[in-house]
Amino acid sequence: MQTNGKNKMEQELLSLVRLHITPSISLLKALRLYKKFKSATAIFERELQLLQSKDFHQGVDFFSKTYLDRAMTVLKEAKNSNYQLLGYGQKGYPSLLMECDDAPLILFASGSIQWNTQRWISVVGTRNPSPQALKLVEKLIRELAPYKPTIVSGLAYGIDIAAHKAALKYDLQTIGCMAHGLHRTYPLAHSQIRKMMEQKGGVISEFLPKEAPLPYKFVQRNRIIAGLTKATIVVESPLKGGSLITADLANSYNREVFAFPSRCSDPHQGCNHLIRDAKAQLISSVQDLVQFLGWD
């Protein structure tokens, strides 16, 4: 019985990867099919039914053996690289992410991530922070340390890497969400930090292991940063950029968003606009955050 159960799980993971890499179907359409048929495996078992459906426009190409063979190769590469592969709807897939309408079908993970821990928060902001902002991130995470949160960010320059470093310094699990495959680290300058993170958390990505970083992928990965966590904290942001996109996504998922205000004379006014537009709650201290989240 256990063997049959394991085989079904492996078959479902294979089908999810196959669905993920098939170019003729969008993520949202794939998720709709998944919810209709209750599994990815069932989708591919209903070939005749789908091809005869007026609402299904992908055609025979969708069922091509080419994508099945590629999916098998992806699974083999992930196993050889010791990557954990989490499939939508399967045991171990992050429950908060499952609540999102555009959740990834698969997640590759590297490191020692404890998925069942509570209190996940994301910390995002500018790639060109002021010295005051860097001190604020350090203070924020130092004072949050007694509550043992998992710190999620994007491993980018600026606020992202400051958050990861502070989490490591105070012995907190930290997870970097990457906009490319896990076979590389971008930016390369953060390779050593990544290795340290994999001892106390790790890195994740929905992209295939060898995929390169491209501009649109950074926007795409921001929804995972927002979706993985109960709350997103913005520390110093320009009026346009990834951190404001992440905040908007968090709002769309009905998650909490917090922002530290900037002085009117500061060049980064993104946080002030979030607060002004009621897209983020103003916080001035860790105690504000703790009270808002009910951690006290």
Buried (B, 14 or more C-beta within 10 A) or exposed (E): EEEEEEEEEEBBBBBBBBBBBBEBBEBEBBBBBBEEBEBBBBBBEBEEEBEEEEEBEBEEEBBBEEBBEBBEEBBEBBEEEEBBBBBBBBEBBBEBBEEBEBBBBBBBBBBEBEBEEEBBBBBBBBBEBBEEBBEBBBEBBBBBBEBBBBBBBBBBBBBBBBBBBBBBEBEBBBBBBBBBBBBBBBEEEBEEBBEBBBEBBBBBBBBBBEBEBEEEBBEBBBBBBBBBBBBBBBBBBBEEBBBBBBBBBBBBBEBBBBBBBBEEEBEBBBBBBBBEEEBBBBBEEBEBBBEBBEBE
